[in-house]
Structures are given as C-alpha cells and as structure tokens.
C-alpha cells in the first residue's frame, strides 16, 4: 500500500549541471540540477530554473545567452563549490578551463564532456524562481564520449547526478533496458502483435 507524503517532488536524481553566463565581463558558473527539456525537434528548447535574484540570472538577461554544461562524476567537488558560493562575491572565472562557442559570449567548460550553448528565448516568472527558456544553438561533446558518429555515450560521460532528498551526488549504474525496444517484450504488446 502506498502512503501519501504530500506534494513532494520525487523526480530525483537529476543530472547536476553547470550553468554558465558572462557576468561583469567574466565567465561565471552556477551548479543547477533543475533543468528541463521542452521538446526534441528543431528548434530545441531547454530550461533552467534559478532562484530569483541570482547573480547568474542577471548575467543571462544581460547577455541573452547561457550554457548548460554536464560535469563528470569526478567533478563533484568543483561542481559543488560553484553552487555554494555566489559569483557576486567570488570570482569563479578560473575554477574551470573555459571556451566559447558560436555566439562568442557564452562560457563553457572544457573539463565537462558535454556542453550546450543556448540563446535566451524567454523567462517565466514564478513566485520564488525564474525559469530561463533557451534555444539550443550548439552542443559540444568530447570525441571520446561519442559513439556511432554523433551519439553521446553516457557510460563514457559518467555524469554527476544530484539527489535533493538524500543530499548526495551519485553516478550512473549499469544500463537496465533498451528504450523503445524493451516494451516489445511486454505481454500486452506480444498479444497485440499476435492478434494481427
């Protein structure tokens, strides 16, 4: 029997990400786990949710762009550090090796195996947070983390995962089942196919 526990978000773990933007003329990064995918057809839109009045929020507004960088599990200490200190008080521009993509003003992180460059599309104003909607401009992936040409290999990326409930970072385990194929073994699918 299931027990109600109230309106508790139970979608964790989420990938820990590093959101980058130019703040006061220098690269600034913030650890964020609340990212989202709005669609998977071009143009693609992704979201990041930031508490209101963050230093990074104003930087995104000012420059019209931001990055979502996917750190490896081995980057937990640096990722946590940029999440617990404010760029308004601490210069975080030298924490990572920074590069810039097509827009020229969106900082990304060489140590991260996956970096996504976004153009600001819209901002949703919620009571305690702002949701920044970005149009995906380009994705940059370490060559050794690709398979079959341009597919990201998560086992090689080994992304850092964030769990709010336990307050711990995790890493991925073994693959469980193939997407869009495992369901073909479900009895209802097999029966429907057999009935045709």
Backbone bond lengths (Angstrom), bond angles and torsions (degrees), N, CA, C in turn:
res aa  C-N    CA-C-N  psi(-1)  N-CA   C-N-CA  omega(-1)  CA-C   N-CA-C  phi
1 X - - - 1.458 - - 1.524 108.64 -
2 X 1.312 115.49 137.64 1.456 119.82 179.65 1.515 109.91 -91.27
3 X 1.337 115.68 145.21 1.463 122.43 -179.26 1.520 109.24 -111.81
4 X 1.330 119.97 128.76 1.465 120.94 177.12 1.528 110.07 -68.85
5 X 1.331 116.01 138.51 1.474 120.25 178.76 1.525 111.22 -121.84
6 X 1.321 117.01 15.25 1.458 120.65 178.58 1.521 111.06 90.30
7 X 1.339 116.76 -173.91 1.464 120.35 -177.47 1.530 111.80 -78.98
8 X 1.316 116.25 69.03 1.458 122.82 -178.71 1.521 109.02 -101.50
9 X 1.325 117.24 123.43 1.464 120.31 177.24 1.525 108.51 -70.19
10 X 1.325 116.38 121.71 1.463 121.20 -177.51 1.525 111.05 -116.64
11 X 1.322 117.44 34.30 1.456 121.38 -179.72 1.529 113.21 -90.49
12 X 1.300 117.75 -0.23 1.460 120.30 179.83 1.522 110.17 -76.10
13 X 1.338 119.29 155.19 1.460 125.98 5.26 1.522 112.18 -78.65
14 X 1.323 113.91 155.07 1.461 123.69 176.45 1.522 107.55 -118.34
15 X 1.322 117.85 156.85 1.459 117.05 174.29 1.524 110.04 -65.96
16 X 1.302 116.32 133.82 1.461 120.05 170.97 1.523 106.17 -75.50
17 X 1.320 116.85 133.87 1.455 119.84 178.37 1.516 109.44 -128.37
18 X 1.315 114.92 161.68 1.459 121.85 173.75 1.517 106.51 -114.82
19 X 1.319 116.44 116.79 1.456 121.72 179.74 1.516 107.86 -95.13
20 X 1.332 115.90 125.66 1.454 120.85 -177.27 1.511 112.75 -114.60
21 X 1.339 115.33 145.41 1.463 122.22 174.51 1.526 107.78 -158.06
22 X 1.315 115.71 156.15 1.462 120.38 176.62 1.523 108.48 -81.06
23 X 1.330 116.22 120.72 1.464 122.33 -179.70 1.521 108.76 -123.96
24 X 1.313 115.85 122.74 1.473 120.45 -179.80 1.525 111.43 55.21
25 X 1.330 117.19 37.07 1.455 122.14 175.85 1.517 115.76 80.45
26 X 1.325 117.78 7.29 1.466 119.32 178.32 1.526 110.01 -137.96
27 X 1.360 116.03 156.49 1.466 119.27 -179.45 1.524 111.48 -66.12
28 X 1.306 114.99 138.77 1.461 121.52 178.19 1.520 107.62 -134.45
29 X 1.335 116.41 140.96 1.462 121.39 -179.69 1.520 110.02 -130.58
30 X 1.335 114.99 147.43 1.454 122.59 -179.85 1.518 108.41 -136.95
31 X 1.327 117.65 134.20 1.466 121.69 177.32 1.526 109.06 -77.61
32 X 1.325 115.70 125.70 1.472 122.02 -178.49 1.524 108.67 -139.00
33 X 1.327 116.86 133.31 1.468 120.30 175.16 1.526 111.10 -104.91
34 X 1.313 117.51 -12.39 1.458 120.25 -175.84 1.522 110.67 -93.03
35 X 1.317 113.96 80.65 1.463 121.90 177.54 1.527 107.55 -118.45
36 X 1.312 115.54 159.06 1.459 118.56 -179.46 1.511 112.12 -148.12
37 X 1.305 114.90 160.99 1.460 123.44 177.59 1.525 106.51 -113.84
38 X 1.329 117.62 121.89 1.458 120.01 -179.93 1.519 112.54 -88.93
39 X 1.326 117.54 -30.04 1.462 120.57 179.29 1.516 108.89 -161.87
40 X 1.334 116.78 166.33 1.464 119.32 179.28 1.522 112.31 -123.61
41 X 1.337 116.31 22.75 1.461 121.18 175.15 1.526 108.22 -118.37
42 X 1.302 117.12 152.71 1.460 121.03 -177.57 1.526 110.86 -71.28
43 X 1.325 119.23 138.08 1.460 124.66 -7.87 1.527 110.45 -75.06
44 X 1.323 115.05 145.50 1.462 120.39 -179.94 1.523 110.12 -92.08
45 X 1.334 115.42 141.88 1.456 121.42 178.84 1.522 109.07 -122.88
46 X 1.324 115.74 131.88 1.462 123.30 177.39 1.523 107.92 -120.98
47 X 1.325 116.21 157.22 1.460 120.01 179.72 1.520 111.29 -125.72
48 X 1.328 115.22 151.26 1.461 122.14 167.64 1.520 106.85 -130.67
49 X 1.315 115.84 137.72 1.452 121.58 -179.03 1.527 108.70 -109.11
50 X 1.336 115.75 120.40 1.467 121.36 -178.60 1.522 109.42 -120.78
51 X 1.330 116.28 143.56 1.456 119.21 172.19 1.522 108.03 -60.20
52 X 1.307 115.96 147.54 1.460 120.25 -178.28 1.523 111.48 -60.68
53 X 1.310 113.93 150.37 1.468 124.14 173.89 1.521 113.61 67.54
54 X 1.315 117.83 26.19 1.461 121.59 174.31 1.524 108.83 -74.98
55 X 1.313 115.73 149.70 1.460 122.07 176.02 1.536 109.75 -58.47
56 X 1.316 116.50 -40.90 1.463 121.78 -179.42 1.523 111.64 -66.97
57 X 1.329 117.71 -33.42 1.468 120.92 179.43 1.518 111.12 -58.70
58 X 1.318 116.08 -47.18 1.471 119.80 -179.74 1.521 110.57 -66.13
59 X 1.337 116.92 -37.07 1.464 120.57 178.94 1.530 110.85 -62.76
60 X 1.321 117.45 -40.46 1.467 120.95 178.24 1.522 110.06 -64.03
61 X 1.314 116.52 -44.06 1.473 120.59 178.68 1.531 110.66 -61.71
62 X 1.332 116.39 -44.87 1.471 121.20 -175.58 1.524 112.67 -65.74
63 X 1.342 117.00 -39.23 1.471 120.10 -174.61 1.523 113.69 -97.23
64 X 1.334 117.01 -17.67 1.459 119.94 179.65 1.514 113.80 74.27
65 X 1.337 116.92 18.38 1.460 119.52 178.98 1.514 111.96 -157.94
66 X 1.337 115.26 162.74 1.460 121.12 177.48 1.514 108.86 -160.31
67 X 1.315 115.17 168.76 1.465 120.60 177.14 1.516 109.57 -121.71
68 X 1.326 114.56 154.95 1.460 121.91 169.77 1.523 104.76 -122.47
69 X 1.330 115.30 113.34 1.463 121.87 -176.11 1.523 108.46 -110.94
70 X 1.322 116.19 134.63 1.461 121.76 -176.10 1.525 109.62 -101.90
71 X 1.351 117.90 104.13 1.461 119.82 -178.59 1.529 112.63 -77.23
72 X 1.322 114.85 152.28 1.472 121.68 173.36 1.532 108.73 -73.57
73 X 1.321 115.98 160.03 1.466 120.53 176.40 1.529 110.87 -57.29
74 X 1.329 117.42 -31.93 1.464 121.05 -179.37 1.528 112.81 -69.66
75 X 1.326 118.11 -7.73 1.463 122.41 -178.87 1.531 112.54 -98.74
76 X 1.331 117.70 18.52 1.466 121.37 -174.36 1.522 113.01 -57.80
77 X 1.319 118.39 -42.41 1.472 121.00 -175.99 1.528 110.72 -66.33
78 X 1.327 117.51 -48.67 1.470 120.67 -179.90 1.524 110.86 -65.77
79 X 1.339 116.80 -38.52 1.462 120.94 179.20 1.518 110.20 -62.92
80 X 1.319 117.06 -46.89 1.462 120.81 179.97 1.530 110.68 -63.89
81 X 1.322 116.56 -39.65 1.469 120.51 -179.45 1.527 111.62 -57.55
82 X 1.349 117.53 -49.62 1.464 118.32 -177.72 1.527 111.78 -71.37
83 X 1.332 116.97 -11.64 1.457 120.67 175.47 1.515 113.47 -87.88
84 X 1.330 117.59 -20.91 1.473 119.34 -176.51 1.527 113.65 -104.11
85 X 1.331 117.59 -6.27 1.470 120.27 175.77 1.525 109.05 -118.07
86 X 1.316 116.49 146.69 1.458 121.40 -178.14 1.523 111.34 -91.47
87 X 1.326 115.56 136.74 1.455 121.08 176.01 1.513 112.73 -66.96
88 X 1.322 118.52 -13.84 1.467 120.99 175.97 1.526 110.91 -75.79
89 X 1.338 116.83 -18.90 1.471 121.32 -179.90 1.520 113.67 -115.66
90 X 1.336 117.22 -24.14 1.460 122.02 -175.08 1.524 109.43 -126.84
91 X 1.308 117.25 135.67 1.467 121.86 176.33 1.525 107.80 -81.19
92 X 1.345 116.02 108.15 1.464 120.56 -179.03 1.535 111.97 -97.80
93 X 1.327 116.79 10.52 1.463 120.77 -174.36 1.522 113.63 -68.88
94 X 1.336 118.18 -18.17 1.465 120.33 -177.42 1.531 113.42 -109.22
95 X 1.318 116.76 8.89 1.463 120.15 179.17 1.524 110.33 -68.87
96 X 1.333 116.54 -35.27 1.462 122.49 -176.52 1.528 110.12 -126.01
97 X 1.330 115.43 163.16 1.457 122.16 172.23 1.530 106.56 -83.71
98 X 1.318 117.40 113.26 1.461 123.30 -170.35 1.533 111.64 -97.97
99 X 1.326 115.25 143.51 1.459 121.23 170.00 1.521 108.38 -136.95
100 X 1.330 115.83 166.70 1.459 121.53 -177.65 1.521 108.98 -125.33
101 X 1.323 115.98 149.15 1.458 120.54 -177.33 1.513 112.76 -104.42
102 X 1.331 115.70 -143.14 1.457 123.58 -172.61 1.527 113.40 -61.04
103 X 1.309 117.86 -38.76 1.472 120.75 -177.49 1.525 111.99 -74.92
104 X 1.330 117.37 -25.45 1.456 120.99 178.02 1.516 115.72 84.35
105 X 1.349 118.05 -12.72 1.463 120.05 -178.62 1.527 113.11 -127.98
106 X 1.330 116.16 17.62 1.471 120.31 178.99 1.527 107.85 -112.76
107 X 1.346 117.64 109.75 1.467 119.66 -178.12 1.526 112.27 -74.82
108 X 1.335 114.83 138.51 1.462 122.19 176.03 1.519 108.44 -132.45
109 X 1.337 117.42 170.86 1.464 122.53 -168.11 1.519 110.75 -118.16
110 X 1.334 116.28 119.57 1.471 120.57 -179.86 1.528 112.30 -62.34
111 X 1.314 118.96 -33.83 1.467 121.41 -179.27 1.527 112.32 -68.49
112 X 1.327 117.00 -22.32 1.467 120.94 178.23 1.523 108.75 -79.91
113 X 1.322 118.12 128.93 1.458 120.13 -178.65 1.528 113.77 -70.54
114 X 1.333 117.64 -19.18 1.461 122.06 179.15 1.524 108.67 -133.97
115 X 1.339 115.98 128.93 1.462 122.63 177.57 1.517 108.49 -133.76
116 X 1.335 116.33 134.44 1.461 121.22 178.10 1.526 109.36 -120.47
117 X 1.313 114.93 130.83 1.465 122.97 -178.91 1.524 108.39 -102.00
118 X 1.337 116.29 128.64 1.462 120.29 -175.24 1.526 112.28 -128.98
119 X 1.318 114.37 147.88 1.459 122.87 173.32 1.525 106.53 -101.29
120 X 1.330 117.83 130.84 1.457 120.80 -179.81 1.530 110.27 -62.65
121 X 1.322 116.02 125.70 1.463 122.30 -179.64 1.524 111.39 -104.35
122 X 1.343 115.82 -42.72 1.462 119.51 -175.09 1.524 109.06 -162.86
123 X 1.331 115.79 162.56 1.464 121.58 175.12 1.521 107.59 -130.33
124 X 1.328 115.79 125.65 1.462 121.35 176.17 1.522 107.70 -98.96
125 X 1.332 115.67 128.24 1.459 121.64 -177.29 1.526 109.47 -97.81
126 X 1.343 116.72 112.51 1.460 122.30 176.70 1.525 108.21 -108.92
127 X 1.333 119.13 168.72 1.468 119.76 -175.50 1.535 114.78 -54.29
128 X 1.326 119.04 -45.72 1.471 120.35 -177.08 1.522 113.34 -114.04
129 X 1.328 117.15 -10.00 1.462 121.65 -174.77 1.522 111.23 -132.41
130 X 1.315 113.81 162.92 1.456 121.77 169.48 1.522 106.47 -120.01
131 X 1.327 116.56 135.51 1.449 120.85 178.27 1.529 107.16 -107.86
132 X 1.332 115.22 115.57 1.460 121.25 179.99 1.526 108.38 -92.46
133 X 1.317 115.62 121.53 1.455 122.04 178.64 1.525 106.86 -99.26
134 X 1.328 115.89 121.95 1.450 119.92 -179.32 1.508 111.66 -119.31
135 X 1.333 115.57 141.79 1.464 121.13 173.59 1.520 107.59 -87.13
136 X 1.314 116.27 126.86 1.461 121.80 -178.08 1.527 109.67 -68.69
137 X 1.335 115.74 120.33 1.464 122.33 -179.29 1.527 110.11 -93.48
138 X 1.338 115.83 -46.85 1.462 120.84 -177.76 1.519 109.97 -161.16
139 X 1.335 115.30 152.65 1.460 122.19 175.72 1.517 107.91 -122.40
140 X 1.333 115.32 135.57 1.463 122.34 -178.25 1.522 107.82 -119.34
141 X 1.340 117.34 127.31 1.464 121.65 -175.44 1.521 109.35 -132.58
142 X 1.344 116.48 136.69 1.464 120.62 173.47 1.524 108.76 -56.36
143 X 1.334 116.53 133.52 1.469 120.09 -178.25 1.518 112.85 -57.23
144 X 1.330 117.70 -34.87 1.467 119.62 -178.80 1.530 112.61 -75.56
145 X 1.336 117.68 -0.40 1.465 121.75 177.37 1.530 112.04 -109.10
146 X 1.331 116.04 13.61 1.457 121.05 178.48 1.527 110.35 -107.94
147 X 1.322 115.68 151.36 1.461 121.58 172.44 1.522 107.45 -138.99
148 X 1.295 115.97 154.17 1.476 121.36 179.77 1.532 111.96 51.38
149 X 1.306 116.27 42.69 1.459 120.55 176.16 1.515 114.29 90.68
150 X 1.348 117.17 -76.54 1.467 119.02 -174.27 1.530 113.63 -133.52
151 X 1.328 117.25 28.01 1.464 120.71 177.46 1.525 109.51 -101.25
152 X 1.323 116.01 132.46 1.459 121.10 179.96 1.527 109.36 -73.76
153 X 1.316 116.48 129.16 1.464 123.12 179.12 1.530 108.18 -97.32
154 X 1.333 116.62 103.08 1.467 121.10 -175.23 1.523 113.13 -62.24
155 X 1.323 117.65 -31.22 1.462 119.47 178.55 1.522 110.79 -64.62
156 X 1.323 117.34 -33.84 1.463 120.61 178.21 1.527 111.40 -80.91
157 X 1.325 116.63 -34.62 1.470 120.72 177.44 1.524 109.77 -66.37
158 X 1.330 116.39 -42.34 1.461 123.81 -176.05 1.533 111.68 48.54
159 X 1.360 116.39 63.48 1.466 120.21 -174.33 1.524 113.43 -66.39
160 X 1.309 114.24 150.17 1.457 122.39 175.75 1.525 108.05 -78.74
161 X 1.327 117.36 132.20 1.460 122.48 179.15 1.526 109.69 -112.73
162 X 1.336 116.29 145.16 1.462 122.79 -178.08 1.518 109.36 -115.47
163 X 1.343 117.15 130.41 1.465 121.90 176.34 1.521 109.28 -118.58
164 X 1.315 115.62 110.02 1.467 121.16 -177.96 1.527 111.73 -64.21
165 X 1.328 117.38 -42.06 1.468 121.42 -174.85 1.528 112.36 -61.29
166 X 1.333 117.02 -43.76 1.464 119.41 -178.06 1.523 112.79 -91.91
167 X 1.339 116.68 -19.28 1.454 120.39 -177.50 1.528 112.48 74.44
168 X 1.340 116.69 28.60 1.462 121.65 -178.57 1.518 110.85 -125.07
169 X 1.335 114.13 154.83 1.461 121.11 169.86 1.526 107.90 -93.41
170 X 1.318 115.69 146.97 1.457 122.11 178.96 1.520 109.92 -131.84
171 X 1.324 115.58 173.21 1.457 121.94 173.18 1.524 107.62 -126.72
172 X 1.322 116.43 164.55 1.461 120.78 178.51 1.521 111.83 -67.33
173 X 1.309 115.64 150.70 1.461 121.38 173.30 1.512 109.81 -102.03
174 X 1.306 115.87 -154.05 1.469 121.71 -178.98 1.521 110.62 -72.20
175 X 1.337 118.36 149.21 1.463 120.35 173.48 1.536 109.85 -60.69
176 X 1.329 116.99 147.16 1.463 122.15 -175.89 1.524 112.38 -102.25
177 X 1.332 116.33 -50.57 1.467 120.43 -176.57 1.518 109.01 -160.07
178 X 1.337 117.93 152.70 1.465 120.47 -179.96 1.529 111.64 -76.77
179 X 1.332 116.28 131.38 1.459 121.69 177.33 1.523 110.12 -65.94
180 X 1.306 116.08 147.42 1.458 124.72 177.26 1.534 113.24 62.55
181 X 1.330 117.69 9.08 1.470 121.06 177.49 1.526 111.74 -131.66
182 X 1.331 117.59 -35.89 1.462 120.74 -176.43 1.532 111.59 -59.72
183 X 1.334 116.45 -36.78 1.467 120.77 -178.99 1.516 114.21 -64.03
184 X 1.326 116.72 -16.69 1.469 120.01 178.36 1.529 111.83 -70.00
185 X 1.326 116.60 -14.54 1.462 120.84 176.79 1.528 112.17 -90.44
186 X 1.327 117.92 -6.32 1.467 121.35 179.52 1.530 108.72 -66.23
187 X 1.337 117.49 137.06 1.474 120.96 -177.94 1.542 113.51 -52.61
188 X 1.323 118.15 -37.85 1.466 119.76 -178.80 1.534 110.94 -67.36
189 X 1.324 116.95 -37.30 1.466 120.83 177.79 1.527 110.18 -67.19
190 X 1.331 115.06 -45.91 1.472 119.60 -179.89 1.527 110.31 -61.51
191 X 1.340 116.78 -42.57 1.474 120.33 -179.65 1.533 110.70 -65.24
192 X 1.330 116.69 -40.91 1.472 119.46 -179.71 1.521 110.76 -65.79
193 X 1.313 117.22 -38.78 1.479 121.32 178.74 1.527 110.33 -67.88
194 X 1.345 115.96 -37.61 1.468 120.60 -179.95 1.508 112.61 -69.99
195 X 1.353 116.81 -26.62 1.454 121.10 -179.21 1.516 112.36 -76.84
196 X 1.302 118.18 -14.65 1.473 121.18 -177.46 1.499 111.62 -84.76
